[in-house]
Amino acid sequence: MGIRITFKLFATLQDYLPAEAKKTNALSLDLDDGTTVAQIVERFALPIKLVHLVLIDGNFVPPGERASRVLNDGDTLAIWPPVAGG
């Protein structure tokens, strides 16, 4: 079996998406059951210092929970880098 999620990267992290996903900054991913947020970060080789804000369906996932937070079918995982400015 498996699950399908929508994976979104924003700002400077968009560079880590495959070319076809850069227009929409979103990618559909087919994953194994039990895949965690941290495994997706590793799969796309995202620098941890740039993985600042992590949301699943709009809900914040604190850094301490990312290694254990399992993704579910239909989830949208969105990651933002630290944003400077004001």
C-alpha positions as CSV (number, residue, x, y, z in Angstrom):
1,M,0.0,0.0,0.0
2,G,1.1,3.6,0.4
3,I,0.1,7.1,0.7
4,R,0.1,10.2,-1.5
5,I,0.9,13.7,0.0
6,T,1.4,17.2,-1.5
7,F,4.8,18.5,-0.7
8,K,5.4,22.3,-0.8
9,L,8.6,24.3,-0.5
10,F,8.7,28.0,-0.2
11,A,11.2,30.9,-0.8
12,T,14.8,29.7,-1.2
13,L,13.8,26.1,-0.5
14,Q,12.1,25.9,-3.9
15,D,15.5,25.3,-5.5
16,Y,15.4,21.8,-4.0
17,L,12.2,20.8,-5.9
18,P,12.5,19.0,-9.3
19,A,12.2,21.4,-12.3
20,E,8.6,20.4,-13.1
21,A,7.5,21.4,-9.6
22,K,9.0,24.8,-9.4
23,K,6.2,26.6,-11.2
24,T,3.6,25.6,-8.6
25,N,6.1,25.0,-5.7
26,A,4.2,21.8,-5.1
27,L,4.9,18.1,-5.8
28,S,2.7,15.0,-5.3
29,L,4.7,12.3,-3.6
30,D,3.8,8.6,-3.3
31,L,5.2,7.4,0.0
32,D,5.4,4.3,2.1
33,D,3.1,4.1,5.1
34,G,4.9,5.4,8.1
35,T,7.0,7.9,6.3
36,T,7.9,10.8,8.7
37,V,8.5,14.5,8.1
38,A,12.2,14.0,8.8
39,Q,12.5,11.3,6.1
40,I,11.1,13.8,3.5
41,V,13.6,16.4,4.6
42,E,16.4,13.9,4.2
43,R,15.1,12.6,0.9
44,F,15.3,16.1,-0.6
45,A,18.6,16.9,1.1
46,L,17.1,20.0,2.7
47,P,19.6,21.8,5.0
48,I,18.3,21.5,8.5
49,K,19.1,25.2,9.2
50,L,16.7,26.1,6.4
51,V,13.9,23.9,7.6
52,H,12.4,26.5,9.9
53,L,8.6,26.4,9.7
54,V,7.0,23.0,9.0
55,L,3.2,22.7,8.6
56,I,1.0,19.7,7.9
57,D,-2.4,20.8,6.7
58,G,-1.7,24.2,8.2
59,N,-0.7,22.8,11.6
60,F,2.7,23.6,13.0
61,V,5.0,20.6,13.6
62,P,7.7,21.5,16.3
63,P,11.3,20.5,15.5
64,G,11.2,17.9,18.3
65,E,8.3,16.1,16.6
66,R,9.5,16.0,13.0
67,A,11.4,12.7,13.4
68,S,8.3,10.9,14.8
69,R,5.4,12.7,13.0
70,V,4.1,10.2,10.4
71,L,2.4,11.6,7.3
72,N,-1.1,10.4,6.3
73,D,-2.7,10.0,2.9
74,G,-3.9,13.3,1.6
75,D,-1.7,15.4,3.9
76,T,-0.1,18.6,2.6
77,L,3.4,19.1,4.0
78,A,4.7,22.7,3.6
79,I,8.2,23.9,4.7
80,W,9.5,27.4,4.9
81,P,13.0,28.7,5.5
82,P,13.7,31.4,8.1
83,V,12.3,34.6,6.6
84,A,14.3,37.8,7.2
85,G,13.0,41.3,6.9
86,G,10.0,43.1,8.4
